[in-house]
Amino acid sequence: MRPRAVLAALPRRLAAVRATAGDTADMSRKREEVEAVVSYLLQGPERSTLFWWLVEHHDELVEAKGCKRTRWGPLALQLASYGLTDRENKAASPAVVRLTWQRVRKYVANRNAAKALGEVGGKRLSRLPPIWRPQEALPSQRLFAPGSPSEVSTIINNENCTPEEALAGLRRILAERSGR
């Protein structure tokens, strides 16, 4: 039902473009018609004309509104006079306008955050060139130059040495590894 409502609104959008074109050349009128169709395709049927109009004029509306309280009834009437409708292609009620405005604010905030992060369409853009490859990893260096772990286990498991001798051997290996 919603896609039909949006499709039904498309001829009205095109008629509005034709009406505002006036005496301009056919080429500019055709370009505006194409732009209206592209705009429709980009916006899609899941959002209302009211929503997209509010998105397009968000910054102006926020600046004009300031900290003042919004009177949704008169605003709904004014928006209806512009031909803006809800998803069912009906004039929006004050409650629908208020809810749509809240959704628009959230949408614009998310869009601005995505732009700040360098995302397009929810996908993160890489700041690396497309031919970038990670450096080849060098062979690992031995962390324990003198006294390998096998030497430690040999000292610990040696049955011929006393615990004091094993401790002294471990201290010697530890001192060598720490550079003392």
C-alpha positions as a printed Julia matrix, in Angstrom:
180×3 Matrix{Float64}:
  0.0     0.0     0.0
  2.81    2.41    0.79
  4.64    1.98   -2.51
  1.37    2.66   -4.33
  0.87    5.85   -2.34
  4.36    7.04   -3.23
  3.9     6.08   -6.87
  0.62    7.97   -6.83
  2.49   11.03   -5.52
  5.11   10.89   -8.3
  2.89   12.39  -11.04
  2.0    15.2    -8.64
  5.71   15.86   -8.05
  6.36   15.9   -11.79
  3.4    18.22  -12.34
  4.81   20.56   -9.69
  8.18   20.54  -11.44
  6.49   21.26  -14.79
  4.43   24.09  -13.25
  7.45   25.76  -11.71
  9.49   25.39  -14.89
  7.37   28.02  -16.66
  8.87   29.19  -19.96
 12.25   27.54  -19.55
 13.66   25.41  -22.3
 12.53   21.81  -22.76
 15.99   20.57  -21.82
 15.93   22.1   -18.36
 12.37   20.87  -17.81
 13.38   17.34  -18.8
 16.42   17.55  -16.52
 14.21   18.59  -13.6
 11.79   15.77  -14.4
 14.67   13.31  -14.39
 15.92   14.79  -11.11
 12.43   14.36   -9.63
 12.38   10.69  -10.68
 15.91   10.12   -9.37
 14.95   11.83   -6.13
 11.95    9.51   -5.84
 14.11    6.45   -6.47
 16.73    7.51   -3.94
 14.17    8.35   -1.27
 12.16    5.2    -1.78
  8.62    4.37   -0.8
  9.25    3.71    2.9
  9.35    7.43    3.77
  6.74   10.13    3.22
  7.02   13.33    1.23
  6.72   15.1     4.56
  9.75   13.26    5.92
 11.97   14.11    2.95
 10.84   17.73    2.87
 11.71   18.05    6.55
 15.11   16.41    5.93
 15.88   18.83    3.08
 14.93   21.85    5.22
 16.18   20.52    8.57
 18.91   23.09    9.19
 16.68   26.02    8.25
 13.91   24.75   10.5
 16.21   24.2    13.47
 17.67   27.67   13.08
 14.24   29.31   12.76
 12.76   27.33   15.64
 15.57   28.01   18.07
 14.43   27.23   21.62
 10.8    28.09   20.94
  8.08   25.55   21.54
  6.57   24.13   18.36
  2.85   24.45   17.72
  2.19   21.28   15.76
 -1.41   22.04   14.7
 -0.69   25.19   12.65
  2.51   23.62   11.34
  0.58   20.55   10.14
 -1.9    22.79    8.29
  0.92   24.77    6.67
  2.74   21.61    5.57
 -0.52   20.2     4.15
 -0.95   23.41    2.13
  2.43   22.65    0.53
  1.02   19.28   -0.57
  3.18   17.26    1.83
  1.62   14.01    2.97
  2.26   11.08    5.25
  3.08    7.57    4.01
 -0.57    6.85    3.2
 -0.68    9.97    0.99
 -2.95   11.81    3.45
 -2.5    15.2     5.06
 -0.47   14.64    8.19
 -2.03   15.23   11.59
 -0.19   17.29   14.23
  0.82   14.06   16.0
  2.21   12.58   12.78
  4.13   15.8    12.03
  5.65   15.76   15.53
  6.63   12.08   15.24
  8.03   12.62   11.75
 10.07   15.58   13.0
 11.57   13.41   15.75
 12.48   10.77   13.15
 13.97   13.42   10.89
 16.15   14.75   13.72
 17.41   11.24   14.43
 17.99   10.53   10.73
 19.93   13.77   10.2
 22.01   13.19   13.35
 22.92    9.67   12.19
 23.71   10.93    8.69
 25.97   13.67   10.06
 27.73   11.2    12.35
 28.27    8.84    9.41
 29.74   11.69    7.35
 32.05   12.6    10.22
 33.29    9.02   10.35
 33.75    8.86    6.6
 30.95    6.42    5.94
 28.76    6.29    2.86
 25.64    4.19    2.89
 26.64    2.62    6.19
 29.98    1.41    4.84
 33.25    2.71    6.23
 35.5     4.34    3.68
 39.12    3.39    3.89
 41.69    6.13    4.18
 44.28    3.8     2.69
 45.01    3.7    -1.03
 43.45    0.76   -2.87
 46.87   -0.74   -3.67
 48.01   -0.77   -0.04
 49.18   -4.1     1.32
 50.52   -4.81    4.81
 54.26   -5.13    5.15
 55.62   -8.61    5.11
 56.23   -9.75    8.65
 59.85  -10.35    9.57
 60.79  -13.63   11.22
 60.32  -13.35   14.95
 63.34  -12.6    17.08
 64.15  -14.9    19.95
 62.9   -13.32   23.09
 65.2   -15.35   25.27
 68.67  -15.11   23.89
 70.68  -16.9    26.58
 68.96  -19.67   28.43
 66.14  -21.02   26.32
 62.98  -22.41   27.93
 64.37  -25.9    27.39
 67.39  -24.92   29.51
 65.03  -23.8    32.29
 63.1   -27.06   32.18
 66.39  -28.99   32.22
 67.46  -27.19   35.41
 64.08  -27.72   37.08
 63.8   -31.38   36.12
 67.42  -32.28   36.89
 67.38  -34.96   39.55
 71.09  -34.56   40.37
 70.85  -30.99   41.67
 69.45  -29.8    44.94
 66.63  -27.25   45.12
 69.18  -24.58   46.09
 71.28  -25.35   42.99
 68.15  -25.27   40.78
 67.18  -21.9    42.28
 70.68  -20.56   41.71
 70.55  -21.75   38.07
 67.19  -20.07   37.53
 68.51  -16.84   39.07
 71.53  -17.0    36.76
 69.28  -17.39   33.69
 67.02  -14.59   34.92
 70.0   -12.29   35.43
 71.3   -13.08   31.94
 67.9   -12.43   30.35
 67.43   -9.14   32.17
 70.88   -7.95   31.14
 72.41   -7.82   34.63
